[in-house]
């Protein structure tokens, strides 16, 4: 199941590369992988304006094992576990991808979550009548926000030139998404690279559109507002009862020892700095450090009288940041909004994957059978 056609494009390109490595004789007479890549990049005059660092992430010079390992290292593991690609993996490679997925993403089970509409989230004084109970399907969420090191792989792989990762309406704006020296990349980088000392800090200075493009490149997506809240608040409920959920992943009171908010370092920190502040499923840094883009519009759950009429519809951001002063604004109940073109110093993101999009996690026997059949056909040929 692919809710977004760009997932199909990213998966198809990855699948072609893996197929060429695993069964090179099957690609004879077909367009080369280079021609496939060139068909998905911006016109030559655009590339001339934005020269790329010569640091490719994946190439057809790798063998299949290296290809799989480098996909995992780049954080693109979900692409390997989609049915189109998983069928080409050997059993040990499939196991490696599954283990990596478990290391990189945490499972958030299906269930209901309470969403408090914007303007009514100052402490619950409006009571249950202001709440909305939203069902959420099971999904996987990045254990940490996307770091500068993570985002560098996307930049080095030419993510800003791959139009299949971006909505057509936004193509002209891609030229504006540059760093301090005019290279494609986050606003505060230089020369297409991040400062070495910030490798494990969450990437900032990226618009909502850049976050979406990265997520598509990685075979993921941005979480919805309800999904982010469910992961952070961890609601517990029995059938027919109102969910019980926390204002913070660890409880109902903000503990400054567990998150990077106002009064702390006054800048971003490593995403690994607060290991005791994570949710029960091992998802960390949900509160503080940086606000996180979601896929939802800011006013999705707001009553009509509270909705804002803006020239560009705002996108919801969650979790607070290192410069968030009020405890209520760092709580799981609170949503703020930002212009999707904004490239703020305190807004980053993390990615999600619907569990239903990865049938390879459960369909081991079918994949092994298909892999065996491909091997038999190759031997006969």
C-alpha positions, 0 to 999 in steps of 0.5 A: 500500500502506497498512499503517496505516489512518490513512495512508488518512485523512490521504491522503483529507483531503489528496486532497479538498482538492487535488481541490477546488482542481484540479476545483472543479466536481466537489465540487458537492453534496458535503459541504464540506472544512470538514465533513470536517475537523469530523468528524475533530476532538475534541468541542466541549468538548475544543476549548474546553479547548485553544484553538488558535492561529489559524495554519492551515497549509493552506486551501482559499483557496489555489490548487493551486500554493500548496497543493502548495508549502505541503504541501512546506514543512510536510514533508508531501511524501510525501502528495503522492506517494501514488497517490491524490494524485499523479494530480491533480498537474500534471507540474511539481508532481510534479517539484517534489514529487519534488525536495523528497522528495529534499531532505527524506529520504535513501534507505536501500537494502534489505539485512540489518542486525545487531541485538544484543539488549539486554544483550548490546551492551556491546562485542561480547564475546558474539560472533556467537551473540548477534546477529540478522540482520534483513532490511530493505526499502528505505525513506526516512528524514528527513535530520534529526530533526523540529525545533521549527519542523517540529512547529509546523506540526502544532500549528498545523494542529490535529494534536492535535484530529484524532482520525484521527491518534491511536489511539482508546484514547489519545484521553483522554490527548491532553488531557494532552499540553500545554505549560507554559501548558496549550496542546496541544503539547510539554512545554517549549513555552509558549502553543502555540509554541516559543522562537524561538531553538530553531527548528532544534533537535530537538523534545523533550518529546513522547511516543511517541504524539505522535511517531506522530501527527505522522508520520501527519499528515506521511504518514510513520511512525516507523522500526523499530528495524532500519531506524534501525540500518541507516541509522546503521550502514550495513551492507555485505555480499555474498550469504551473508555476515555484514554489516559495519557500523559502530558510528557513522555515520562509523566505529567510534570516537566522535568528539566533534567529529561529534556532540552528546554528553556534554562538548559544549554540555550542551543540544540544538543545531541539527540542522545543527550537525554536517554531518560526522557524517552517514551516507553517504546524507546522513542527519544527527544520528543520534548524539547531540543527542536519543534518537529514538523508533522504532516497535519495542518495547524487548524485540523482539529480547531473549531471554526471560530478559532481557525486562522486565515493565512495566505499559506496554510500553516503546518503543525509543529509539536514538542517545543524546543531548546528555547521554549519557555512555558511548560505548557508549550512543551507538553504533548497537548500543545500544538503550534503552527509554522509557515511550511516555507519557514526554515527556523533555527529551532524546528526539525523533524522525525519520520514515520512509516505505517506498519501496513506499508511493510508486509515484508515484516510478516510475509517471510515465507512468501519472500523467501519463496520468491527469492528462491524462484528468481535464483532458479530462473537465473541458474536455468538461464 
